[in-house]
């Protein structure tokens, strides 16, 4: 007969910092993907002449502020821009390389 310790699966040791960094990386990857999509959409609208000068200025300021926040968050969690670019195997990287 198995003792209670033997019948329970072993405890999984979790590195709290590693989990936090991994989760932060995943969230920041999604935010970066959305930021890049918004930036491309804004550029298309500017090229089409859909935005006023004031709207262009506001969009530019917002995107620059978001980029600064992303940089701060990456630095806080010890991540590089390359850490956010997931490798999708045969499909290539998730984010376009600039």
VMD Tcl script that draws the C-alpha trace (Angstrom):
set ca {
  {0.00 0.00 0.00}
  {1.22 3.49 -0.87}
  {1.75 6.09 1.79}
  {-0.18 9.40 1.40}
  {3.02 11.08 0.20}
  {3.53 8.45 -2.49}
  {-0.06 8.54 -3.76}
  {-0.06 12.29 -4.36}
  {1.70 13.63 -7.39}
  {4.90 15.51 -6.60}
  {4.76 19.22 -6.09}
  {5.71 21.28 -9.04}
  {8.34 23.85 -8.28}
  {7.40 27.11 -9.98}
  {9.80 29.95 -10.54}
  {7.62 32.95 -9.73}
  {9.91 35.40 -11.54}
  {10.04 33.18 -14.61}
  {6.26 32.84 -14.71}
  {5.81 36.59 -14.24}
  {8.32 37.36 -16.99}
  {6.72 34.82 -19.33}
  {3.22 36.18 -18.77}
  {4.44 39.75 -19.17}
  {6.16 38.75 -22.41}
  {2.98 37.20 -23.77}
  {0.85 40.22 -22.85}
  {3.41 42.66 -24.25}
  {3.62 40.61 -27.47}
  {-0.13 41.00 -27.96}
  {0.02 44.72 -27.17}
  {2.94 45.17 -29.59}
  {1.07 43.32 -32.34}
  {-1.97 45.58 -31.83}
  {0.26 48.69 -31.71}
  {1.84 47.78 -35.03}
  {-1.56 47.08 -36.62}
  {-2.90 50.45 -35.38}
  {0.18 52.21 -36.71}
  {-0.22 50.64 -40.17}
  {-3.93 51.52 -40.21}
  {-3.13 55.11 -39.24}
  {-0.54 55.38 -42.02}
  {-3.05 54.04 -44.56}
  {-5.63 56.59 -43.44}
  {-3.05 59.38 -43.64}
  {-2.04 58.29 -47.15}
  {-5.71 58.25 -48.19}
  {-6.24 61.74 -46.78}
  {-8.91 60.55 -44.30}
  {-7.45 62.41 -41.31}
  {-7.22 66.09 -40.49}
  {-3.90 67.60 -39.42}
  {-5.13 67.63 -35.83}
  {-6.09 63.95 -35.98}
  {-2.71 63.09 -37.50}
  {-0.95 64.92 -34.67}
  {-3.09 63.18 -32.04}
  {-2.53 59.72 -33.55}
  {1.21 60.35 -33.78}
  {1.43 61.51 -30.16}
  {-0.60 58.54 -28.96}
  {1.50 56.02 -30.86}
  {4.74 57.59 -29.60}
  {3.47 57.51 -25.99}
  {2.47 53.85 -26.38}
  {5.90 53.04 -27.81}
  {7.55 54.72 -24.80}
  {5.34 52.77 -22.39}
  {6.19 49.53 -24.18}
  {9.90 50.31 -23.84}
  {9.51 50.98 -20.11}
  {7.53 47.79 -19.56}
  {10.02 45.69 -21.55}
  {12.87 47.13 -19.48}
  {10.96 46.53 -16.24}
  {10.53 42.84 -17.06}
  {13.99 42.46 -18.62}
  {12.67 41.80 -22.12}
  {14.04 42.84 -25.49}
  {12.00 43.58 -28.62}
  {13.23 40.23 -29.98}
  {11.73 38.46 -26.94}
  {8.29 39.64 -28.05}
  {8.61 38.28 -31.58}
  {7.28 34.74 -31.27}
  {8.62 32.17 -33.70}
  {5.67 30.56 -35.47}
  {7.76 27.83 -37.04}
  {7.15 27.45 -40.76}
  {5.05 30.65 -40.76}
  {8.01 32.70 -39.57}
  {8.04 35.37 -36.87}
  {4.79 36.82 -35.52}
  {5.91 40.43 -35.81}
  {7.51 41.89 -38.91}
  {11.16 42.72 -38.50}
  {11.76 46.43 -39.04}
}
mol new
graphics top color blue
foreach p $ca { graphics top sphere $p radius 0.5 }
foreach p [lrange $ca 0 end-1] q [lrange $ca 1 end] { graphics top cylinder $p $q radius 0.2 }
display resetview
